[in-house]
């Protein structure tokens, strides 16, 4: 049973561990994501209520009679007030009706008490402005986040609580200025996060584009940034983040600079972006939100230059989605352009069901895929095999920590991110930012100190997709026992 099934639970830690959340996440992750892409009727405008009860959208939906999660939308303003706030509330209510979470909306800061906040899996600051919480309310919200609560900041949430250091870290960056509303090109940097997985590499949209007082990249995972050459008035230069996520002081935080205009809240792509951010904040979807810098692409979605197929089958390149999808045979697409030694390899992967694939590392150059099996190691992708042969395992050698793996894993149809870190003979594996395996090679016939990397096409009926394969060189570690 989901630990949040009661609509009014007491204070709790929101971090999930233990068995897979397949039943609920399959519904949220598949049906809700598809539904969210469908344009919905425009939200009604008008003044936001000072205190709204649970979303009226819940009343007519049998699917939401006992929603798993509950979200508080907070839209108090002490400065500029966006006329899109009612549209934003209505949109979040509709997304909740589709996505399996209940929605309460309020502009009453008295809602920020420990007991009341403990009812919610995430709090959305919807274009709040100025000083909206008193010291006691700030303290209650800080304790809520530290206990595992989620935060979603939308647009002017960055124009809020300038004298509260905890909030500055939570939102990621404060607002500085903005030019006129205009179209701009958004560069989508992370396409595994549920807020951006539906987008292409670039996103053309019209909004009010914020400049921020500081660049948050060193502290957050940037999901999207602005191309300042595509519009007038950008003031941050070549690196202008506009949406990001992070694990912050025990909680989860997502911020998007989009959402100034009323039209945003009827735009299917933006609604999906917002839904994905809420799902991440409530812990209904997993993502690697650790800061990321210094990686270079091995596969950027445009070509397979540097890669070579070994054995039967192949991978289909789709440049529109930037993916490689396995087909037929039992072979290996390996990166032959460079042998790796001490490195962090990151890649995004997705399966459609109970499919089999994996990532091979530490094998010698060969056109025989069995050379990788016999001389390297496979980080497995497979939902239902034995513990040492299922997702996150070092195939045939060491199981992942299954409780951590299950809590970190997104279901079929959704993207996951592996980090495979190799230093000396040590191999560590992160799934969506959670460390799930720590293995040291003891086999004298194998060595992790050098070798190639590749992705597996397992056979007919096994479909796995990969994208955004990137690598960063790491300092070599001393120790170990042999070289190939």
C-alpha positions as CSV (number, residue, x, y, z in Angstrom):
1,X,0.0,0.0,0.0
2,X,1.2,3.5,-0.8
3,X,2.3,5.2,2.4
4,X,0.4,8.4,1.5
5,X,-3.0,6.9,0.7
6,X,-4.6,8.7,3.6
7,X,-5.7,12.2,2.6
8,X,-4.5,13.7,5.9
9,X,-1.4,11.8,7.1
10,X,0.8,13.1,9.9
11,X,4.3,14.2,9.4
12,X,6.3,11.7,7.5
13,X,9.5,11.2,5.5
14,X,8.5,11.2,1.8
15,X,11.5,9.3,0.5
16,X,10.3,5.9,-0.8
17,X,12.3,2.7,-0.4
18,X,11.5,-0.9,-0.8
19,X,9.3,-2.7,-3.4
20,X,8.6,-1.3,-6.9
21,X,5.8,1.2,-7.3
22,X,4.8,-0.5,-10.6
23,X,1.0,-0.4,-10.4
24,X,0.7,3.3,-9.5
25,X,3.6,4.5,-11.5
26,X,2.5,2.6,-14.6
27,X,-0.8,4.4,-14.5
28,X,0.8,7.8,-13.8
29,X,3.8,7.3,-16.0
30,X,2.0,6.0,-19.1
31,X,-1.6,7.0,-19.2
32,X,-1.1,10.4,-17.4
33,X,1.8,11.4,-19.6
34,X,-0.1,10.7,-22.8
35,X,-3.2,12.4,-21.5
36,X,-1.3,15.5,-20.5
37,X,-0.2,16.0,-24.0
38,X,-3.8,16.5,-25.1
39,X,-4.9,20.1,-25.2
40,X,-7.5,20.8,-22.5
41,X,-10.1,23.5,-22.4
42,X,-8.7,26.9,-21.4
43,X,-8.7,27.5,-17.6
44,X,-11.2,30.0,-16.3
45,X,-9.9,33.4,-15.3
46,X,-10.7,35.5,-12.3
47,X,-9.4,36.3,-8.9
48,X,-7.7,33.4,-7.0
49,X,-9.5,32.3,-3.9
50,X,-7.9,33.0,-0.5
51,X,-8.4,29.4,0.4
52,X,-9.6,26.7,-2.0
53,X,-10.7,23.2,-0.9
54,X,-9.4,20.2,-2.7
55,X,-9.5,20.5,-6.5
56,X,-13.0,20.4,-7.8
57,X,-11.7,18.4,-10.7
58,X,-11.4,15.5,-8.2
59,X,-15.2,15.3,-7.7
60,X,-16.0,13.9,-11.1
61,X,-13.1,11.5,-11.5
62,X,-13.6,8.0,-10.3
63,X,-9.8,7.4,-11.0
64,X,-9.0,9.9,-8.3
65,X,-11.4,8.9,-5.5
66,X,-8.3,8.0,-3.4
67,X,-5.4,9.9,-4.9
68,X,-2.0,8.8,-3.9
69,X,-0.4,12.2,-3.6
70,X,-1.5,15.6,-2.5
71,X,-0.1,19.0,-3.8
72,X,-0.6,22.4,-2.3
73,X,-0.6,25.3,-4.8
74,X,0.5,28.6,-3.1
75,X,0.1,31.8,-5.0
76,X,0.3,34.7,-2.6
77,X,1.8,37.9,-4.0
78,X,3.3,40.8,-2.1
79,X,4.6,42.4,-5.2
80,X,3.7,42.2,-8.9
81,X,0.7,39.9,-9.5
82,X,0.5,37.8,-12.6
83,X,-2.9,37.6,-14.2
84,X,-2.1,34.0,-15.3
85,X,-2.3,32.7,-11.7
86,X,-5.9,31.5,-12.0
87,X,-5.1,29.8,-15.3
88,X,-2.1,28.1,-13.6
89,X,-4.2,26.8,-10.7
90,X,-6.8,25.5,-13.0
91,X,-4.2,23.7,-15.1
92,X,-2.6,22.1,-12.1
93,X,-6.0,20.9,-10.9
94,X,-6.6,19.3,-14.3
95,X,-3.2,17.7,-14.4
96,X,-3.9,16.3,-10.9
97,X,-7.1,14.9,-12.0
98,X,-5.3,13.1,-14.8
99,X,-2.1,12.3,-13.0
100,X,-3.4,10.8,-9.7
101,X,-2.7,13.7,-7.2
102,X,-5.1,15.8,-5.3
103,X,-4.7,19.6,-5.4
104,X,-5.4,22.3,-2.8
105,X,-4.9,25.9,-3.7
106,X,-4.4,28.8,-1.3
107,X,-3.1,32.3,-0.9
108,X,-3.3,32.1,2.9
109,X,0.2,31.8,4.4
110,X,-1.4,30.4,7.6
111,X,-1.4,27.1,5.7
112,X,2.3,26.9,6.4
113,X,2.2,25.0,9.7
114,X,4.0,21.7,10.4
115,X,0.8,19.7,10.7
116,X,-0.8,21.1,7.6
117,X,2.3,20.9,5.4
118,X,2.7,17.3,6.5
119,X,-0.4,16.5,4.4
120,X,1.4,17.3,1.2
121,X,3.9,15.6,-1.0
122,X,4.9,18.9,-2.7
123,X,4.2,22.6,-2.5
124,X,4.0,24.6,-5.7
125,X,4.9,28.3,-5.5
126,X,2.9,29.6,-8.4
127,X,4.3,33.0,-9.4
128,X,4.5,34.2,-5.9
129,X,6.2,37.5,-5.4
130,X,7.8,39.4,-2.5
131,X,7.8,38.4,1.2
132,X,4.9,35.9,1.5
133,X,5.8,34.0,4.7
134,X,6.6,35.2,8.2
135,X,9.4,33.7,10.3
136,X,7.3,31.0,11.8
137,X,5.9,30.0,8.5
138,X,9.4,30.0,6.9
139,X,10.6,27.7,9.7
140,X,7.7,25.3,9.2
141,X,8.4,25.1,5.5
142,X,12.1,24.6,6.0
143,X,11.4,21.7,8.3
144,X,9.0,20.3,5.8
145,X,11.6,20.3,3.0
146,X,14.3,18.8,5.3
147,X,11.9,16.0,6.2
148,X,11.6,15.1,2.5
149,X,8.9,17.5,1.1
150,X,8.9,18.6,-2.5
151,X,9.0,22.1,-3.9
152,X,8.0,23.3,-7.4
153,X,8.8,26.9,-8.3
154,X,7.0,28.4,-11.3
155,X,8.2,31.6,-13.0
156,X,8.0,34.4,-10.4
157,X,8.7,32.0,-7.6
158,X,12.3,33.3,-8.2
159,X,11.0,36.8,-7.4
160,X,10.1,35.7,-3.8
161,X,11.6,35.9,-0.3
162,X,14.8,37.7,-1.1
163,X,16.0,37.8,2.5
164,X,15.6,34.1,3.3
165,X,18.9,32.2,2.5
166,X,17.2,28.8,2.7
167,X,14.7,29.8,0.0
168,X,17.4,31.2,-2.2
169,X,19.1,27.8,-2.2
170,X,15.8,26.0,-2.7
171,X,14.6,28.0,-5.7
172,X,18.2,28.0,-7.1
173,X,18.5,31.6,-8.3
174,X,16.7,34.9,-7.7
175,X,15.1,37.0,-10.4
176,X,17.0,40.1,-11.7
177,X,15.3,41.5,-14.8
178,X,13.4,40.6,-17.9
179,X,12.8,42.0,-21.4
180,X,9.5,42.1,-23.2
181,X,7.5,39.0,-23.9
182,X,8.9,37.4,-27.1
183,X,9.7,34.1,-28.8
184,X,13.0,32.4,-27.9
185,X,14.8,29.1,-28.5
186,X,15.1,26.9,-25.5
187,X,18.0,24.4,-25.6
188,X,16.8,21.2,-23.8
189,X,19.9,19.8,-22.0
190,X,18.4,16.9,-20.1
191,X,15.9,14.8,-21.9
192,X,15.5,12.0,-19.3
193,X,13.9,14.1,-16.6
194,X,10.1,13.7,-16.7
195,X,9.7,17.5,-17.2
196,X,11.7,17.5,-20.4
197,X,11.7,13.9,-21.8
198,X,8.9,14.8,-24.2
199,X,10.8,17.7,-25.8
200,X,13.2,17.8,-28.7
201,X,16.7,19.2,-28.5
202,X,15.2,22.7,-29.1
203,X,11.9,24.2,-28.0
204,X,10.6,27.4,-29.6
205,X,8.2,29.2,-27.3
206,X,7.0,32.6,-26.4
207,X,7.2,33.7,-22.8
208,X,8.7,36.4,-20.5
209,X,12.4,35.4,-20.2
210,X,14.0,36.0,-16.8
211,X,17.6,37.0,-16.2
212,X,18.8,35.7,-12.8
213,X,21.1,37.3,-10.3
214,X,23.4,34.3,-10.4
215,X,24.0,31.2,-12.5
216,X,22.9,28.1,-10.5
217,X,24.6,25.5,-12.7
218,X,27.2,24.6,-10.1
219,X,24.5,23.7,-7.5
220,X,21.6,22.2,-9.6
221,X,21.0,20.0,-12.6
222,X,20.1,22.3,-15.5
223,X,17.3,20.9,-17.6
224,X,16.9,23.7,-20.1
225,X,18.7,26.9,-21.0
226,X,18.0,29.9,-23.3
227,X,19.8,30.7,-26.5
228,X,20.3,34.4,-26.0
229,X,21.1,34.9,-29.7
230,X,17.4,34.0,-30.4
231,X,15.8,36.9,-28.6
232,X,16.5,40.4,-27.3
233,X,17.3,41.3,-23.7
234,X,19.2,38.3,-22.4
235,X,21.8,39.3,-19.8
236,X,23.5,36.1,-18.7
237,X,25.6,35.3,-21.8
238,X,26.2,31.9,-23.3
239,X,25.1,30.0,-20.3
240,X,21.5,31.0,-19.3
241,X,19.7,28.3,-17.4
242,X,15.9,28.6,-17.4
243,X,14.7,25.3,-15.8
244,X,16.5,23.0,-13.3
245,X,16.1,20.5,-10.5
246,X,18.0,19.4,-7.4
247,X,17.9,17.4,-4.2
248,X,18.0,20.1,-1.6
249,X,18.5,19.6,2.2
250,X,16.6,16.4,2.2
251,X,13.8,17.4,-0.2
252,X,13.3,17.6,-4.0
253,X,13.2,20.9,-5.8
254,X,12.1,21.8,-9.4
255,X,12.0,25.3,-10.9
256,X,10.9,26.5,-14.3
257,X,11.2,30.0,-15.5
258,X,8.3,29.5,-17.9
259,X,4.7,30.3,-17.1
260,X,4.3,34.1,-17.3
261,X,1.5,34.1,-19.9
262,X,-2.0,32.7,-19.7
263,X,-1.4,30.9,-23.0
264,X,1.3,28.8,-21.3
265,X,-1.3,26.9,-19.3
266,X,-3.2,25.6,-22.3
267,X,0.0,24.7,-24.2
268,X,0.3,20.9,-24.1
269,X,4.1,21.0,-24.1
270,X,4.3,23.3,-21.2
271,X,1.6,21.5,-19.3
272,X,3.7,18.3,-19.7
273,X,6.7,20.1,-18.5
274,X,4.9,21.3,-15.4
275,X,3.4,17.9,-14.8
276,X,6.8,16.3,-15.0
277,X,8.2,18.7,-12.5
278,X,5.4,18.0,-10.1
279,X,5.8,14.3,-10.5
280,X,9.5,14.6,-9.7
281,X,8.9,16.8,-6.6
282,X,6.3,14.4,-5.2
283,X,8.6,11.5,-5.7
284,X,6.3,9.9,-8.2
285,X,9.0,9.9,-10.9
286,X,12.7,9.5,-10.5
287,X,15.5,11.5,-12.1
288,X,19.2,12.3,-11.7
289,X,19.3,15.8,-10.4
290,X,22.9,16.0,-9.3
291,X,24.8,18.9,-10.9
292,X,26.5,17.8,-14.1
293,X,29.5,19.4,-15.8
294,X,32.5,18.4,-17.9
295,X,30.9,15.5,-19.9
296,X,31.4,15.2,-23.6
297,X,29.1,13.3,-26.0
298,X,29.7,9.9,-27.3
299,X,26.3,9.8,-28.9
300,X,24.5,13.1,-29.3
301,X,21.4,11.9,-31.2
302,X,22.5,13.1,-34.6
303,X,24.8,10.3,-35.9
304,X,26.6,7.1,-34.9
305,X,30.0,8.4,-35.9
306,X,32.7,6.5,-33.8
307,X,30.3,3.6,-33.2
308,X,30.5,0.1,-34.7
309,X,28.1,-2.9,-34.7
310,X,29.5,-6.2,-33.6
311,X,27.4,-9.3,-34.3
312,X,23.9,-9.6,-35.7
313,X,21.0,-7.2,-35.3
314,X,21.4,-3.4,-35.1
315,X,20.3,-0.1,-33.6
316,X,17.9,2.2,-35.4
317,X,18.9,5.9,-35.3
318,X,16.0,8.4,-34.9
319,X,17.4,11.8,-35.2
320,X,14.1,13.5,-34.5
321,X,14.0,12.0,-31.0
322,X,17.8,11.6,-30.7
323,X,17.5,7.9,-29.8
324,X,19.1,4.6,-30.7
325,X,16.6,1.7,-30.5
326,X,17.7,-2.0,-30.6
327,X,16.4,-4.3,-33.2
328,X,16.9,-8.0,-33.8
329,X,19.9,-10.3,-33.3
330,X,22.1,-10.5,-30.3
331,X,24.9,-8.0,-30.9
332,X,26.7,-5.0,-29.5
333,X,27.0,-1.4,-30.7
334,X,30.4,-0.3,-29.3
335,X,32.2,3.0,-29.3
336,X,35.4,2.2,-31.2
337,X,36.8,5.7,-31.5
338,X,38.4,5.7,-28.1
339,X,39.3,3.2,-25.3
340,X,38.3,4.4,-21.9
341,X,40.3,4.0,-18.7
342,X,39.1,6.0,-15.7
343,X,35.8,7.6,-16.4
344,X,32.1,8.4,-15.6
345,X,29.8,7.2,-18.3
346,X,26.2,8.5,-18.3
347,X,23.4,7.5,-20.6
348,X,19.7,7.6,-20.7
349,X,17.7,4.4,-21.4
350,X,14.1,3.3,-21.8
351,X,12.4,0.0,-22.3
352,X,8.9,-0.6,-23.5
353,X,8.1,-3.6,-21.3
354,X,10.0,-6.6,-19.9
355,X,12.9,-6.2,-22.3
356,X,16.5,-7.2,-22.0
357,X,19.5,-5.1,-22.8
358,X,22.6,-3.8,-21.0
359,X,25.7,-1.6,-21.1
360,X,29.1,-3.4,-21.6
361,X,32.3,-1.9,-20.3
362,X,35.9,-2.9,-20.0
363,X,36.2,-5.2,-23.0
364,X,38.9,-5.3,-25.7
365,X,38.3,-4.2,-29.3
366,X,36.6,-7.0,-31.2
367,X,34.0,-7.6,-33.9
368,X,32.7,-10.5,-31.8
369,X,30.1,-9.5,-29.3
370,X,30.9,-12.5,-27.2
371,X,34.3,-11.0,-26.5
372,X,32.6,-8.3,-24.5
373,X,30.6,-11.0,-22.6
374,X,33.7,-13.1,-21.8
375,X,36.2,-10.3,-21.2
376,X,34.2,-7.3,-19.9
377,X,31.3,-6.6,-17.6
378,X,27.6,-5.9,-18.3
379,X,25.5,-3.5,-16.4
380,X,22.2,-5.1,-16.9
381,X,18.8,-3.8,-18.0
382,X,16.1,-6.4,-17.4
383,X,13.0,-6.2,-15.2
384,X,12.4,-9.7,-14.2
385,X,15.6,-11.9,-14.1
386,X,17.4,-13.3,-11.1
387,X,18.9,-10.6,-8.7
388,X,22.4,-10.8,-10.2
389,X,20.9,-10.6,-13.7
390,X,18.4,-7.8,-13.4
391,X,18.4,-4.1,-13.8
392,X,21.4,-2.5,-12.0
393,X,23.3,-5.7,-11.5
394,X,26.8,-6.5,-12.7
395,X,25.5,-9.4,-14.8
396,X,26.3,-12.7,-13.3
397,X,28.6,-11.2,-10.6
398,X,26.7,-8.9,-8.2
399,X,23.2,-7.9,-7.6
400,X,22.2,-4.3,-7.1
401,X,20.8,-3.1,-3.8
402,X,17.3,-4.1,-4.7
403,X,15.5,-1.9,-2.3
404,X,17.4,1.2,-3.5
405,X,17.1,0.1,-7.1
406,X,13.3,-0.4,-6.9
407,X,12.9,3.0,-5.2
408,X,15.0,4.7,-7.9
409,X,13.6,2.9,-11.0
410,X,11.1,4.4,-13.4
411,X,8.7,1.9,-15.0
412,X,8.7,0.8,-18.6
413,X,7.9,3.6,-21.0
414,X,9.8,6.2,-18.9
415,X,13.4,7.2,-19.2
416,X,16.1,6.3,-16.7
417,X,19.6,7.5,-16.3
418,X,22.7,5.3,-15.5
419,X,25.9,6.7,-14.2
420,X,28.6,4.0,-14.6
421,X,31.8,5.1,-12.8
422,X,35.0,3.2,-13.3
423,X,38.2,3.9,-11.4
424,X,40.9,1.3,-11.2
425,X,39.1,-2.1,-10.7
426,X,36.2,-0.5,-8.9
427,X,32.8,-0.1,-10.7
428,X,30.0,2.0,-9.1
429,X,26.5,2.3,-10.6
430,X,24.0,5.1,-10.0
431,X,20.4,4.8,-11.2
432,X,18.6,8.2,-11.5
433,X,21.1,9.7,-9.1
434,X,20.9,6.9,-6.5
435,X,23.9,4.7,-5.9
436,X,22.7,1.1,-6.3
437,X,25.9,-1.0,-6.8
438,X,29.5,-1.0,-5.8
439,X,31.6,-3.8,-7.3
440,X,35.3,-4.5,-7.4
441,X,36.8,-6.8,-10.0
442,X,38.5,-9.8,-8.6
443,X,38.7,-11.8,-11.9
444,X,42.3,-12.1,-13.2
445,X,40.9,-12.7,-16.7
446,X,39.2,-9.3,-16.8
447,X,40.3,-5.8,-16.0
448,X,38.3,-2.5,-15.7
449,X,41.5,-0.4,-16.0
450,X,41.0,-0.1,-19.7
451,X,38.6,-1.1,-22.4
452,X,35.7,-0.1,-24.6
453,X,32.0,0.6,-23.9
454,X,28.9,-0.5,-25.8
455,X,25.2,-1.0,-25.7
456,X,23.5,-4.4,-26.3
457,X,20.8,-5.4,-28.8
458,X,19.7,-8.6,-27.1
459,X,17.4,-10.2,-29.6
460,X,14.1,-10.3,-31.4
461,X,11.3,-8.8,-29.2
462,X,13.7,-7.0,-26.9
463,X,13.4,-3.3,-27.4
464,X,15.6,-0.8,-25.6
465,X,16.2,2.8,-26.5
466,X,19.3,4.9,-25.6
467,X,20.1,8.6,-25.9
468,X,22.5,11.3,-24.6
469,X,25.5,8.9,-24.0
470,X,28.3,11.0,-22.6
471,X,31.5,10.5,-20.7
472,X,33.8,12.4,-18.4
473,X,37.4,11.4,-17.7
474,X,38.2,10.9,-14.0
475,X,41.5,10.8,-12.1
476,X,43.1,7.3,-12.1
477,X,43.0,5.4,-8.9
478,X,46.0,3.4,-7.7
479,X,45.8,-0.2,-6.5
480,X,44.4,-3.3,-8.2
481,X,46.2,-6.4,-9.2
482,X,46.6,-6.7,-13.0
483,X,46.5,-5.2,-16.4
484,X,45.1,-6.8,-19.6
